[in-house]
């Protein structure tokens, strides 16, 4: 395969070593994607929902820290 691009190969074929592991969890009745920030802390990366109410909920906004003692399971 030949790629004709002005973008350097290092960017196109970059590895995801620096990306944290994302988990899909249900939080406050809506599905969100989170990653672990530290001990018992998760950060919302994105909302996975078709409900407009989910996007208006300030507790579900990307960047919000969720503090919990429960280890989320991958769904």
C-alpha positions as CSV (number, residue, x, y, z in Angstrom):
1,X,0.0,0.0,0.0
2,X,1.3,3.5,-0.9
3,X,0.2,6.5,1.1
4,X,0.6,9.9,-0.6
5,X,0.6,12.4,2.3
6,X,2.4,15.4,3.6
7,X,2.1,14.0,7.1
8,X,5.3,12.3,8.3
9,X,5.3,8.5,8.6
10,X,6.1,8.7,12.4
11,X,2.7,10.4,12.9
12,X,0.7,8.1,10.6
13,X,2.2,4.9,12.0
14,X,2.6,6.0,15.6
15,X,2.1,3.4,18.3
16,X,-0.4,3.9,21.1
17,X,2.1,3.3,24.0
18,X,1.3,6.6,25.6
19,X,-2.5,6.2,25.4
20,X,-4.2,5.0,28.6
21,X,-6.5,2.0,28.5
22,X,-10.0,3.1,27.9
23,X,-13.0,1.4,29.6
24,X,-16.6,1.7,28.7
25,X,-18.7,1.9,31.9
26,X,-22.2,2.9,32.8
27,X,-22.2,6.0,35.1
28,X,-25.4,7.7,36.3
29,X,-27.5,5.6,33.8
30,X,-25.4,6.6,30.7
31,X,-22.6,4.8,29.0
32,X,-19.3,6.7,29.1
33,X,-15.7,6.0,28.2
34,X,-13.2,6.5,31.1
35,X,-9.5,6.0,31.8
36,X,-7.9,5.4,35.2
37,X,-6.1,8.5,36.6
38,X,-5.0,7.1,39.9
39,X,-6.1,5.1,42.8
40,X,-9.9,5.0,42.8
41,X,-10.1,7.9,40.3
42,X,-11.3,7.8,36.7
43,X,-11.6,10.5,34.2
44,X,-14.4,10.7,31.6
45,X,-13.0,10.8,28.1
46,X,-16.2,10.8,26.1
47,X,-20.0,10.2,26.3
48,X,-21.3,7.2,24.4
49,X,-25.0,8.0,24.2
50,X,-27.7,9.1,21.8
51,X,-29.6,10.9,24.5
52,X,-29.4,14.7,24.4
53,X,-29.9,14.8,28.2
54,X,-26.6,12.9,28.7
55,X,-24.7,15.7,26.9
56,X,-26.3,18.4,29.1
57,X,-25.5,16.6,32.4
58,X,-22.6,18.4,33.9
59,X,-21.5,15.3,35.8
60,X,-20.9,13.4,32.5
61,X,-18.8,16.0,30.8
62,X,-15.4,15.0,29.4
63,X,-12.6,15.7,31.9
64,X,-14.9,15.1,34.9
65,X,-13.1,13.0,37.6
66,X,-15.1,10.1,39.1
67,X,-14.0,9.0,42.5
68,X,-15.1,5.5,43.5
69,X,-13.9,2.5,45.5
70,X,-15.4,0.1,42.9
71,X,-13.1,-1.2,40.1
72,X,-14.9,-0.8,36.8
73,X,-15.2,-3.8,34.6
74,X,-14.9,-3.6,30.9
75,X,-18.3,-3.8,29.3
